[in-house]
Structure formats: C-alpha cells, structure tokens
C-alpha cells in the first residue's frame, strides 16, 4: 500500500486494512479454518487494492466514486453552514481544528477546507499572513542541511562524492580535531563543508531527564 498506509490513509485503503485485520483475526480465532484460504484471501485483497489504486490514477471519475472530495467550510471569514451539515462536522470540530493551526479568529481565514483525509487546511487573509524573509528583503542561506558522512563508524562515500569531497578530506578534518575514525559514532557535513561529530564516548545519560 506504500507510505500512504502509514500516515494519511484514504477511505478505501482504511477499509482494506480493516478487512485484512478481520480475515487474519478469523483465522487466528478459528483453528478449523485452513490457513491456505486465509493466505489466498489476503493475496486477493492486496491485488484488489493495487488494481483500485491504479484505476484511481487513470480515471478521475472512478476516484471520485470511492473517495471524498475537499469541502469548503469557511470562505472570507464566514462558515458555509450547508457544507458543514453535508459532511456532518460540528462547529466545535472546526473551531478546534482552527485552534490547532494557531487560528483563534475565524475572521482571519480567507478559505478553509476539510480534506479527504478529514483534516482541515486553512489559508489566512493576506494581511494576517506571517511575514517572511522574502517580504523583508532578507536573503537567507540557500542550504542549511547537514548530510551524514559517518554513520556508526561507517563512511558514506556516496554522500562525500556528491558534496565533492573524499575520504582523505574527511580524515584530515578529523585529525584537525585530534580524532580518529574509530572515535566517531556519527558525523555530518553541511554545504559549507563544516564538520560536526558525535563521539562513541558520548553514551552517558545527562541530567535532568525530560519527562511528561
């Protein structure tokens, strides 16, 4: 089912998961059911899910038959009551979902939709949007990502090559820090070729711990 089955599960895939659980549960609960039938049923359900997924990609009309469409629930700060009733969402539901997005005044919302997965997407009015670096004319660094070059003592040569570096450069940088390869648990390099390391010796637990 792909990564969709882990996070945002469409309605049809959610039903498939329930059916798979029911089939496996019946096999466990009733020892008289031959396992071969359960095995064949699970394969058939999996094949059905793959076929339906491909049909959804090819035929938009078919997809609309088995899934939900986004529904507009707020436009220009005003609730669309008819749409709320249509999807059976209460006012409290929507207000809670707005608060989860740090929106406490519905009048700040230009448009809000309930997506097919049941979550709310909201776009604020232009004068309520957060100011960005682009708005202020500030040019930010193009790449602040650090790339792993040593993982549990193993050198990631492919990443070094993509960064136009090599193992010799890495060893030299470690020598500048008076470190050996065997000392390193994890190391990363950013676009500016700055090296950050975590040592194998850093295994002790530091206080205070973070608790609930």
C-alpha positions in Angstrom: 0.0 0.0 0.0 3.0 2.3 0.2 3.7 5.1 2.7 0.0 6.2 2.4 -0.9 3.3 4.6 1.3 4.6 7.4 0.1 8.2 7.6 -2.7 9.7 5.6 -4.9 6.8 4.8 -7.6 7.3 2.1 -11.0 5.9 2.9 -10.7 2.9 0.6 -7.3 1.9 1.9 -8.6 2.2 5.5 -11.4 -0.2 4.7 -8.8 -2.6 3.1 -6.8 -2.5 6.4 -9.9 -3.3 8.4 -10.8 -6.2 6.1 -7.3 -7.6 6.3 -7.4 -7.5 10.1 -10.8 -9.2 10.1 -9.6 -12.0 7.8 -6.4 -12.6 9.8 -8.4 -12.4 13.1 -10.9 -15.0 11.9 -8.0 -17.4 11.0 -6.5 -16.9 14.5 -9.8 -17.3 16.3 -11.0 -20.4 14.5 -8.3 -23.1 14.2 -10.6 -25.2 11.9 -10.2 -22.7 9.1 -7.4 -23.9 6.7 -4.6 -21.4 6.5 -4.4 -21.7 2.8 -7.8 -20.0 2.4 -6.7 -17.1 4.6 -3.5 -16.8 2.6 -5.3 -16.7 -0.7 -7.9 -14.2 0.6 -5.2 -11.8 1.8 -3.4 -12.0 -1.6 -6.7 -11.3 -3.3 -7.5 -8.3 -1.1 -4.0 -7.0 -1.8 -4.3 -7.4 -5.5 -7.7 -5.6 -5.4 -6.2 -2.7 -3.6 -3.4 -2.4 -6.2 -5.9 -2.6 -9.1 -8.2 0.1 -7.5 -5.2 2.4 -6.8 -4.1 2.2 -10.5 -7.7 2.8 -11.6 -7.9 5.9 -9.4 -4.8 7.3 -11.1 -6.1 6.7 -14.6 -9.8 7.6 -14.1 -10.7 10.7 -12.2 -14.4 9.8 -12.2 -13.7 6.4 -10.6 -11.6 8.0 -7.9 -14.4 10.4 -7.0 -16.8 7.4 -6.6 -14.7 5.8 -3.9 -13.2 8.8 -2.1 -14.2 12.1 -0.7 -13.6 15.5 -2.3 -12.3 18.5 -0.4 -15.2 20.5 1.1 -15.0 24.3 1.7 -16.3 25.1 5.2 -15.1 28.7 5.6 -14.9 31.4 2.9 -13.9 35.0 3.7 -14.3 34.5 7.4 -17.8 33.1 7.1 -18.9 29.5 7.8 -20.6 27.6 5.0 -23.3 26.0 7.1 -24.7 23.8 4.3 -21.3 22.2 3.7 -20.8 21.6 7.4 -24.1 19.8 7.6 -23.3 17.8 4.5 -20.1 16.4 5.9 -21.5 16.2 9.4 -18.9 18.3 11.1 -19.9 20.4 14.1 -18.9 24.0 14.7 -16.8 22.8 17.7 -14.9 20.4 15.4 -13.9 23.1 13.0 -13.0 25.6 15.7 -10.8 23.1 17.4 -9.0 22.3 14.2 -8.5 26.0 13.6 -7.0 26.4 17.1 -4.6 23.6 16.3 -3.4 25.7 13.5 -3.0 28.7 15.8 -6.1 30.5 14.4 -8.3 31.8 17.1 -10.4 34.2 15.0 -12.4 32.8 12.1 -12.5 36.3 10.5 -8.7 35.8 9.9 -9.5 33.0 7.4 -9.7 33.6 3.7 -10.7 30.0 2.9 -10.7 26.7 4.8 -11.3 23.2 3.5 -11.9 19.8 5.0 -9.6 17.5 3.0 -10.5 13.9 2.0 -8.5 12.6 5.0 -10.6 14.6 7.4 -8.1 17.2 8.2 -8.5 21.0 7.9 -6.5 23.2 5.6 -6.8 26.9 6.1 -5.4 29.9 4.3 -5.3 33.2 6.1 -6.3 36.6 4.7 -3.3 38.4 3.2 -2.9 41.0 6.0 -3.0 38.2 8.6 -0.2 36.1 7.0 3.1 35.7 8.8 5.8 38.0 7.4 8.5 36.0 5.6 12.2 36.8 4.9 11.3 37.5 1.3 8.8 40.1 2.4 11.6 41.9 4.4 14.0 41.6 1.5 16.3 39.3 3.5 18.3 36.8 1.6 18.7 33.6 3.5 21.4 30.9 3.1 20.4 28.5 0.3 21.3 25.3 2.1 21.4 24.7 5.8 21.1 20.9 5.6 23.7 18.7 7.2 24.4 15.5 5.3 25.6 12.3 7.2 29.1 11.2 6.2 29.8 8.8 9.0 27.1 6.5 10.5 28.1 4.3 13.4 31.7 4.4 12.2 31.0 3.7 8.5 31.9 6.3 5.9 29.2 7.2 3.4 31.4 7.6 0.3 28.5 8.3 -2.0 27.5 11.3 0.0 31.0 12.6 0.2 31.3 12.3 -3.6 28.0 14.3 -4.1 29.5 17.0 -1.8 32.6 17.0 -4.0 34.7 15.6 -1.1 36.6 12.4 -0.4 37.6 10.2 2.4 41.1 11.8 2.6 39.5 15.2 3.2 37.3 13.7 6.0 40.3 12.0 7.7 42.2 15.3 7.6 39.3 17.2 9.2 39.1 14.6 11.9 42.9 14.9 12.5 42.4 18.7 13.0 40.1 17.8 15.8 42.5 15.2 17.2 40.0 12.5 16.4 40.4 9.0 14.8 37.8 7.2 12.7 37.2 4.7 15.5 36.2 7.6 17.8 33.2 8.6 15.6 29.7 7.4 16.1 28.1 10.0 13.7 29.4 12.8 11.6 27.7 15.3 9.2 28.9 17.9 6.8 26.8 20.9 5.6 27.0 22.8 2.3 29.8 25.0 3.7 31.9 21.8 4.3 31.6 22.3 8.1 32.1 19.1 10.0 30.0 18.1 13.1 30.7 14.9 15.0 29.2 12.8 17.8 31.7 10.5 19.6 31.2 6.9 20.7 32.2 8.1 24.2 29.1 10.3 24.4 26.9 7.5 25.7 26.2 8.6 29.2 22.8 10.0 30.2 22.8 13.6 31.2 20.5 15.1 33.9 17.9 16.4 34.1 15.9 13.9 32.0 12.9 15.1 30.0 9.7 13.6 31.4 6.0 14.1 30.8 
